[in-house]
Amino acid sequence: MTQFPDPGRYDGRMPYRRSGRSGLMLPAISLGLWHNFGQDTPHEVKRAICRTAFDLGITHFDLANNYGPPIGSAEEAFGDLLRADFRGLRDEMIVSSKAGYRMWDGPYGEWGSRKSLIASCDQSLKRIGLDYVDIFYSHRYDPDTPLEETMQALDFIVRSGRALYVGLSSYNSRRTREAAAILKDLGTPCVIHQPSYSILNRWVEHDGLKETLADLGIGSIAFTPLAQGILTNKYLKGIPGESRAAQGKSLDPGLISPQALATVRALNDMAGARGQTLAQMALAWVLRGGGITSALIGASKPEQVRDCAGAVARLDFSDEELALIDTLAEEPAVNLWARSSETDH
Ligand SMILES: NC(=O)c1ccc[n+]([C@@H]2O[C@H](COP(=O)([O-])OP(=O)(O)OC[C@H]3O[C@@H](n4cnc5c(N)ncnc54)[C@H](OP(=O)(O)O)[C@@H]3O)[C@@H](O)[C@H]2O)c1
């Protein structure tokens, strides 16, 4: 039996990057538990994914109140793993959760009111079995609640010991500036922003969010960097039965069109020429130049985590390679979160 955790997990293979101008260091690759951590996935698979990640130096695990199915069950499953497999390792881990999307019935079960955020945070802590999470996020901007109220709730969550840091997810550049200014005044700075970002989804560049975050000294963790699996070799020969596109969940199989596949094939060839898998090249692209702190992947198997962690071996691109990627990647509609970041919201 091999030793867990691997004593070589901090041997320098996984780089740790500072989140903006904060003290928080995050692994270049982080693991998200949105899919494959609900009751439809065997415990042993979840366990193998998380243990493999930690052995590879992936210290950050990202959750939200509503991850499942059923909603809430990913936090419960992760809590079981923390107690059984990660006993004694809590201080080597960064655990995050979020509130903002629909979680329970009635007017308080979603969005950004003080009532909703604090109640949801308490529920998350109970499900995970922790006294505090490391990062707590407002999962989306709420156009109907005063931004001051949402930020005051985040500030309270930190001051009351429920979280160490706060973050924003899918807020556009304008709302991020407003929110960050309020948080700074309150004395609880925003240390991280979680936007969607990939070769096929570049709203953070069009919106100016990337510059805004650099300007404000806020770190960033890019979610769905593999466009939910499209930017891997998994759909090159059609839609496999065991894939997110076949599950009728968040990945519309219509996105895997012949045109999209032609792009993916060309990108796959390019990755091969760089000595990488397509997943590795897609992650390296997100992390290029250091503008993004961490790439937040999902995985249905430990082998995928291993493959993704290998991305850090080569993060550099030539100008010619970047130009070719731009030409190949006509942006299809893969941003499901566009509504949360629309400027007029
Ligand atoms: N803040 C937000 O609003 C928000 C929204 C969405 C997600 N997130 C966060 O971001 C995390 C990642 O999202 P995501 O799972 O959509 O990210 P993703 O990394 O773009 O997609 C993950 C999927 O890609 C496939 N895959 C991963 N590595 C692979 C490899 N090496 N080779 C072949 N296929 C591979 C797997 O698909 P199969 O399952 O088909 O095998 C896996 O489930 C979530 O868990 C969550 O923490 C946040």
The ligand as an SDF file (V2000), in Angstrom:
LIG
                    3D

 48 52  0  0  0  0  0  0  0  0999 V2000
  -18.2870   30.0110   -9.5330 N   0  0  0  0  0  0  0  0  0  0  0  0
  -19.1040   29.4160  -10.3500 C   0  0  0  0  0  0  0  0  0  0  0  0
  -20.1780   29.9140  -10.6890 O   0  0  0  0  0  0  0  0  0  0  0  0
  -18.6970   28.0810  -10.8990 C   0  0  0  0  0  0  0  0  0  0  0  0
  -19.4020   27.5020  -11.9700 C   0  0  0  0  0  0  0  0  0  0  0  0
  -18.9540   26.2840  -12.4580 C   0  0  0  0  0  0  0  0  0  0  0  0
  -17.8540   25.6410  -11.9000 C   0  0  0  0  0  0  0  0  0  0  0  0
  -17.2150   26.2160  -10.8410 N   0  0  0  0  0  0  0  0  0  0  0  0
  -16.0650   25.5590  -10.1860 C   0  0  0  0  0  0  0  0  0  0  0  0
  -15.1320   25.1530  -11.1640 O   0  0  0  0  0  0  0  0  0  0  0  0
  -14.8780   23.7590  -11.0010 C   0  0  0  0  0  0  0  0  0  0  0  0
  -14.4920   23.1520  -12.3080 C   0  0  0  0  0  0  0  0  0  0  0  0
  -15.5840   23.1950  -13.2250 O   0  0  0  0  0  0  0  0  0  0  0  0
  -15.6810   22.1050  -14.3580 P   0  0  0  0  0  0  0  0  0  0  0  0
  -15.7270   20.7520  -13.7120 O   0  0  0  0  0  0  0  0  0  0  0  0
  -16.7500   22.4770  -15.3000 O   0  0  0  0  0  0  0  0  0  0  0  0
  -14.2220   22.2980  -15.0420 O   0  0  0  0  0  0  0  0  0  0  0  0
  -13.4770   21.7510  -16.2890 P   0  0  0  0  0  0  0  0  0  0  0  0
  -12.1180   21.4270  -15.7590 O   0  0  0  0  0  0  0  0  0  0  0  0
  -13.6000   22.7090  -17.4140 O   0  0  0  0  0  0  0  0  0  0  0  0
  -14.2120   20.3990  -16.7230 O   0  0  0  0  0  0  0  0  0  0  0  0
  -14.0530   19.2150  -15.9710 C   0  0  0  0  0  0  0  0  0  0  0  0
  -14.4380   18.0120  -16.8080 C   0  0  0  0  0  0  0  0  0  0  0  0
  -13.5150   17.8570  -17.8890 O   0  0  0  0  0  0  0  0  0  0  0  0
  -13.1840   16.4990  -18.0760 C   0  0  0  0  0  0  0  0  0  0  0  0
  -11.7510   16.3310  -17.8080 N   0  0  0  0  0  0  0  0  0  0  0  0
  -11.0120   16.8930  -16.8080 C   0  0  0  0  0  0  0  0  0  0  0  0
   -9.7150   16.5780  -16.9450 N   0  0  0  0  0  0  0  0  0  0  0  0
   -9.6260   15.7930  -18.0340 C   0  0  0  0  0  0  0  0  0  0  0  0
   -8.5340   15.1780  -18.6730 C   0  0  0  0  0  0  0  0  0  0  0  0
   -7.2940   15.3220  -18.2110 N   0  0  0  0  0  0  0  0  0  0  0  0
   -8.7750   14.4440  -19.7930 N   0  0  0  0  0  0  0  0  0  0  0  0
  -10.0380   14.3130  -20.2770 C   0  0  0  0  0  0  0  0  0  0  0  0
  -11.1180   14.8960  -19.7030 N   0  0  0  0  0  0  0  0  0  0  0  0
  -10.9050   15.6380  -18.5900 C   0  0  0  0  0  0  0  0  0  0  0  0
  -14.0550   15.6990  -17.1010 C   0  0  0  0  0  0  0  0  0  0  0  0
  -15.2520   15.4170  -17.7990 O   0  0  0  0  0  0  0  0  0  0  0  0
  -16.0970   14.0630  -17.5460 P   0  0  0  0  0  0  0  0  0  0  0  0
  -16.7940   14.3050  -16.2490 O   0  0  0  0  0  0  0  0  0  0  0  0
  -17.0050   14.0410  -18.7240 O   0  0  0  0  0  0  0  0  0  0  0  0
  -15.1090   12.9220  -17.4910 O   0  0  0  0  0  0  0  0  0  0  0  0
  -14.3020   16.7240  -16.0110 C   0  0  0  0  0  0  0  0  0  0  0  0
  -15.4720   16.4460  -15.2680 O   0  0  0  0  0  0  0  0  0  0  0  0
  -16.1540   23.2280  -10.3820 C   0  0  0  0  0  0  0  0  0  0  0  0
  -15.9850   21.9840   -9.7440 O   0  0  0  0  0  0  0  0  0  0  0  0
  -16.4680   24.3300   -9.4050 C   0  0  0  0  0  0  0  0  0  0  0  0
  -15.6580   24.1960   -8.2500 O   0  0  0  0  0  0  0  0  0  0  0  0
  -17.6120   27.4140  -10.3460 C   0  0  0  0  0  0  0  0  0  0  0  0
  1  2  1  0
  2  3  2  0
  2  4  1  0
  4  5  1  0
  4 48  2  0
  5  6  2  0
  6  7  1  0
  7  8  2  0
  8  9  1  0
  8 48  1  0
  9 10  1  0
  9 46  1  0
 10 11  1  0
 11 12  1  0
 11 44  1  0
 12 13  1  0
 13 14  1  0
 14 15  2  0
 14 16  1  0
 14 17  1  0
 17 18  1  0
 18 19  2  0
 18 20  1  0
 18 21  1  0
 21 22  1  0
 22 23  1  0
 23 24  1  0
 23 42  1  0
 24 25  1  0
 25 26  1  0
 25 36  1  0
 26 27  1  0
 26 35  1  0
 27 28  2  0
 28 29  1  0
 29 30  1  0
 29 35  2  0
 30 31  1  0
 30 32  2  0
 32 33  1  0
 33 34  2  0
 34 35  1  0
 36 37  1  0
 36 42  1  0
 37 38  1  0
 38 39  2  0
 38 40  1  0
 38 41  1  0
 42 43  1  0
 44 45  1  0
 44 46  1  0
 46 47  1  0
M  CHG  2   8   1  16  -1
M  END
$$$$
